[in-house]
Amino acid sequence: MVRHGRPERVENAEGPADPPLTEAGHRQAVAAAEWLKAERIDSIYVSPMVRARETSAPLEQLLGLDPIVVAGIREFDAEEAEYIPVEELKADKERWKAFLADQMNSPRAEFEAEVLEAMTKIAADNRGKRVAVVCHGGVINAWSADVLGIENSMFFNPHYTSINRSMVASSGERSIVSLNDIGHLRPTPELILH
């Protein structure tokens, strides 16, 4: 699972905010694609949201693969009229507190069930294969928390274009291989945005 690159800030959109990547986000996406091109990736699955589609594009081009768009891996805030990058939210202490309170009080069961259904289907459709799933922080958290048996489904903040690996055995047993890998960004520290 690859989180999208850094997107633009969008507030008060007429309809759902679905921002494109910033210039840094595009550079993060290219770095992730370059890092992953050496791996044997059989298919690319991607959220329908613009920031995920733009993050997936360099990998699709390098590997010559057409993406499979899956609605079940879109972010929990897909219908919101704003998108404020987490690091900007954290800089505004009052807004960050309100965001955290909303996260704790917001029912996530439907979102989590959708993510688990989509990811389980992707795994079942790709036995013996390696796939890239380009998605969102909430999706990565929901899947990883379920695999680890953690009740808090928002237990960590995946970095932009972080690579989060899991394995699913043919028996259905799931395990985490790595979380929040940003080795591809280390040569360009300015792209490690906190």
Contacts in CASP RR format, 6 or more apart in sequence:
PFRMAT RR
TARGET T0000
AUTHOR 0000-0000-0000
METHOD contacts of the structure
MODEL  1
MVRHGRPERVENAEGPADPPLTEAGHRQAVAAAEWLKAERIDSIYVSPMV
RARETSAPLEQLLGLDPIVVAGIREFDAEEAEYIPVEELKADKERWKAFL
ADQMNSPRAEFEAEVLEAMTKIAADNRGKRVAVVCHGGVINAWSADVLGI
ENSMFFNPHYTSINRSMVASSGERSIVSLNDIGHLRPTPELILH
1 132 0 8 1.000
1 133 0 8 1.000
1 134 0 8 1.000
1 135 0 8 1.000
1 139 0 8 1.000
1 140 0 8 1.000
1 143 0 8 1.000
1 163 0 8 1.000
1 164 0 8 1.000
1 165 0 8 1.000
1 166 0 8 1.000
2 32 0 8 1.000
2 36 0 8 1.000
2 55 0 8 1.000
2 56 0 8 1.000
2 59 0 8 1.000
2 132 0 8 1.000
2 133 0 8 1.000
2 134 0 8 1.000
2 135 0 8 1.000
2 161 0 8 1.000
2 162 0 8 1.000
2 163 0 8 1.000
2 164 0 8 1.000
3 55 0 8 1.000
3 135 0 8 1.000
3 136 0 8 1.000
3 137 0 8 1.000
3 140 0 8 1.000
3 158 0 8 1.000
3 159 0 8 1.000
3 160 0 8 1.000
3 161 0 8 1.000
3 162 0 8 1.000
3 164 0 8 1.000
4 21 0 8 1.000
4 29 0 8 1.000
4 47 0 8 1.000
4 49 0 8 1.000
4 51 0 8 1.000
4 52 0 8 1.000
4 54 0 8 1.000
4 55 0 8 1.000
4 134 0 8 1.000
4 135 0 8 1.000
4 136 0 8 1.000
4 160 0 8 1.000
4 161 0 8 1.000
5 21 0 8 1.000
5 24 0 8 1.000
5 25 0 8 1.000
5 26 0 8 1.000
5 28 0 8 1.000
5 29 0 8 1.000
5 32 0 8 1.000
5 51 0 8 1.000
5 54 0 8 1.000
5 55 0 8 1.000
5 160 0 8 1.000
5 161 0 8 1.000
6 21 0 8 1.000
6 22 0 8 1.000
6 24 0 8 1.000
6 25 0 8 1.000
6 28 0 8 1.000
6 85 0 8 1.000
6 160 0 8 1.000
6 193 0 8 1.000
7 19 0 8 1.000
7 20 0 8 1.000
7 21 0 8 1.000
7 22 0 8 1.000
7 25 0 8 1.000
7 50 0 8 1.000
7 51 0 8 1.000
7 83 0 8 1.000
7 85 0 8 1.000
8 19 0 8 1.000
8 20 0 8 1.000
8 21 0 8 1.000
8 22 0 8 1.000
8 83 0 8 1.000
9 19 0 8 1.000
9 83 0 8 1.000
9 84 0 8 1.000
9 85 0 8 1.000
9 88 0 8 1.000
10 17 0 8 1.000
10 18 0 8 1.000
10 19 0 8 1.000
10 82 0 8 1.000
10 83 0 8 1.000
11 17 0 8 1.000
11 81 0 8 1.000
11 82 0 8 1.000
11 84 0 8 1.000
12 81 0 8 1.000
12 82 0 8 1.000
13 81 0 8 1.000
13 82 0 8 1.000
14 81 0 8 1.000
15 81 0 8 1.000
16 78 0 8 1.000
16 79 0 8 1.000
16 80 0 8 1.000
16 81 0 8 1.000
17 80 0 8 1.000
17 81 0 8 1.000
17 82 0 8 1.000
17 83 0 8 1.000
18 49 0 8 1.000
18 50 0 8 1.000
18 51 0 8 1.000
18 78 0 8 1.000
18 83 0 8 1.000
19 50 0 8 1.000
19 51 0 8 1.000
19 83 0 8 1.000
20 50 0 8 1.000
20 51 0 8 1.000
20 54 0 8 1.000
21 28 0 8 1.000
21 29 0 8 1.000
21 50 0 8 1.000
21 51 0 8 1.000
21 54 0 8 1.000
21 55 0 8 1.000
24 190 0 8 1.000
24 191 0 8 1.000
24 193 0 8 1.000
25 55 0 8 1.000
25 160 0 8 1.000
25 161 0 8 1.000
25 191 0 8 1.000
26 54 0 8 1.000
27 188 0 8 1.000
27 191 0 8 1.000
28 55 0 8 1.000
28 160 0 8 1.000
28 161 0 8 1.000
28 185 0 8 1.000
28 191 0 8 1.000
29 54 0 8 1.000
29 55 0 8 1.000
29 56 0 8 1.000
29 57 0 8 1.000
29 58 0 8 1.000
29 59 0 8 1.000
29 161 0 8 1.000
30 58 0 8 1.000
31 161 0 8 1.000
31 184 0 8 1.000
31 185 0 8 1.000
31 187 0 8 1.000
31 188 0 8 1.000
31 191 0 8 1.000
32 55 0 8 1.000
32 58 0 8 1.000
32 59 0 8 1.000
32 161 0 8 1.000
32 163 0 8 1.000
32 184 0 8 1.000
33 58 0 8 1.000
33 59 0 8 1.000
33 61 0 8 1.000
33 62 0 8 1.000
34 58 0 8 1.000
34 62 0 8 1.000
34 184 0 8 1.000
35 163 0 8 1.000
35 183 0 8 1.000
35 184 0 8 1.000
36 59 0 8 1.000
36 132 0 8 1.000
36 163 0 8 1.000
36 184 0 8 1.000
37 59 0 8 1.000
37 62 0 8 1.000
37 63 0 8 1.000
39 130 0 8 1.000
40 130 0 8 1.000
41 59 0 8 1.000
41 63 0 8 1.000
41 65 0 8 1.000
41 130 0 8 1.000
41 131 0 8 1.000
41 132 0 8 1.000
42 126 0 8 1.000
42 129 0 8 1.000
42 130 0 8 1.000
42 131 0 8 1.000
43 65 0 8 1.000
43 68 0 8 1.000
43 126 0 8 1.000
43 129 0 8 1.000
43 131 0 8 1.000
43 132 0 8 1.000
44 56 0 8 1.000
44 59 0 8 1.000
44 60 0 8 1.000
44 63 0 8 1.000
44 65 0 8 1.000
44 66 0 8 1.000
44 67 0 8 1.000
44 68 0 8 1.000
44 131 0 8 1.000
44 132 0 8 1.000
44 133 0 8 1.000
44 134 0 8 1.000
45 67 0 8 1.000
45 68 0 8 1.000
45 69 0 8 1.000
45 70 0 8 1.000
45 73 0 8 1.000
45 122 0 8 1.000
45 131 0 8 1.000
45 132 0 8 1.000
45 133 0 8 1.000
45 134 0 8 1.000
46 52 0 8 1.000
46 53 0 8 1.000
46 56 0 8 1.000
46 67 0 8 1.000
46 68 0 8 1.000
46 69 0 8 1.000
46 70 0 8 1.000
46 73 0 8 1.000
46 133 0 8 1.000
46 134 0 8 1.000
46 135 0 8 1.000
47 53 0 8 1.000
47 69 0 8 1.000
47 70 0 8 1.000
47 71 0 8 1.000
47 72 0 8 1.000
47 73 0 8 1.000
47 74 0 8 1.000
47 75 0 8 1.000
47 134 0 8 1.000
47 135 0 8 1.000
47 136 0 8 1.000
47 139 0 8 1.000
48 69 0 8 1.000
48 70 0 8 1.000
48 71 0 8 1.000
48 74 0 8 1.000
49 74 0 8 1.000
49 75 0 8 1.000
49 78 0 8 1.000
49 136 0 8 1.000
51 136 0 8 1.000
52 73 0 8 1.000
52 74 0 8 1.000
52 134 0 8 1.000
52 135 0 8 1.000
52 136 0 8 1.000
53 67 0 8 1.000
53 69 0 8 1.000
53 134 0 8 1.000
55 134 0 8 1.000
55 161 0 8 1.000
56 67 0 8 1.000
56 132 0 8 1.000
56 134 0 8 1.000
59 65 0 8 1.000
59 132 0 8 1.000
59 134 0 8 1.000
60 66 0 8 1.000
60 67 0 8 1.000
67 134 0 8 1.000
70 118 0 8 1.000
70 122 0 8 1.000
71 118 0 8 1.000
72 114 0 8 1.000
72 115 0 8 1.000
72 117 0 8 1.000
72 118 0 8 1.000
73 115 0 8 1.000
73 118 0 8 1.000
73 119 0 8 1.000
73 133 0 8 1.000
73 135 0 8 1.000
73 136 0 8 1.000
73 139 0 8 1.000
74 135 0 8 1.000
74 136 0 8 1.000
74 139 0 8 1.000
75 135 0 8 1.000
75 136 0 8 1.000
75 137 0 8 1.000
75 138 0 8 1.000
75 139 0 8 1.000
76 106 0 8 1.000
76 108 0 8 1.000
76 111 0 8 1.000
76 136 0 8 1.000
76 138 0 8 1.000
77 83 0 8 1.000
84 95 0 8 1.000
86 157 0 8 1.000
87 193 0 8 1.000
87 194 0 8 1.000
89 95 0 8 1.000
89 96 0 8 1.000
89 99 0 8 1.000
90 96 0 8 1.000
103 154 0 8 1.000
108 142 0 8 1.000
108 153 0 8 1.000
108 154 0 8 1.000
111 142 0 8 1.000
112 142 0 8 1.000
112 146 0 8 1.000
112 153 0 8 1.000
115 138 0 8 1.000
115 139 0 8 1.000
115 142 0 8 1.000
115 143 0 8 1.000
116 142 0 8 1.000
116 143 0 8 1.000
116 146 0 8 1.000
119 133 0 8 1.000
119 143 0 8 1.000
122 131 0 8 1.000
122 133 0 8 1.000
123 168 0 8 1.000
123 172 0 8 1.000
123 174 0 8 1.000
127 170 0 8 1.000
128 170 0 8 1.000
137 157 0 8 1.000
137 158 0 8 1.000
138 153 0 8 1.000
138 154 0 8 1.000
138 158 0 8 1.000
140 158 0 8 1.000
140 162 0 8 1.000
140 164 0 8 1.000
140 179 0 8 1.000
141 153 0 8 1.000
141 154 0 8 1.000
141 155 0 8 1.000
141 156 0 8 1.000
141 158 0 8 1.000
142 153 0 8 1.000
143 166 0 8 1.000
144 150 0 8 1.000
144 155 0 8 1.000
144 156 0 8 1.000
144 164 0 8 1.000
144 166 0 8 1.000
144 176 0 8 1.000
144 179 0 8 1.000
145 151 0 8 1.000
145 152 0 8 1.000
145 153 0 8 1.000
145 154 0 8 1.000
145 155 0 8 1.000
146 153 0 8 1.000
147 166 0 8 1.000
147 174 0 8 1.000
147 175 0 8 1.000
147 176 0 8 1.000
148 176 0 8 1.000
156 179 0 8 1.000
156 180 0 8 1.000
158 164 0 8 1.000
158 179 0 8 1.000
158 180 0 8 1.000
159 180 0 8 1.000
159 182 0 8 1.000
159 185 0 8 1.000
159 192 0 8 1.000
160 191 0 8 1.000
160 193 0 8 1.000
161 182 0 8 1.000
161 184 0 8 1.000
161 185 0 8 1.000
162 179 0 8 1.000
162 180 0 8 1.000
162 181 0 8 1.000
162 182 0 8 1.000
163 178 0 8 1.000
163 181 0 8 1.000
163 182 0 8 1.000
163 184 0 8 1.000
164 176 0 8 1.000
164 178 0 8 1.000
164 179 0 8 1.000
164 180 0 8 1.000
164 181 0 8 1.000
165 176 0 8 1.000
165 177 0 8 1.000
165 178 0 8 1.000
165 181 0 8 1.000
166 174 0 8 1.000
166 175 0 8 1.000
166 176 0 8 1.000
166 177 0 8 1.000
167 174 0 8 1.000
167 175 0 8 1.000
167 177 0 8 1.000
168 174 0 8 1.000
169 175 0 8 1.000
182 192 0 8 1.000
185 191 0 8 1.000
185 192 0 8 1.000
186 192 0 8 1.000
END
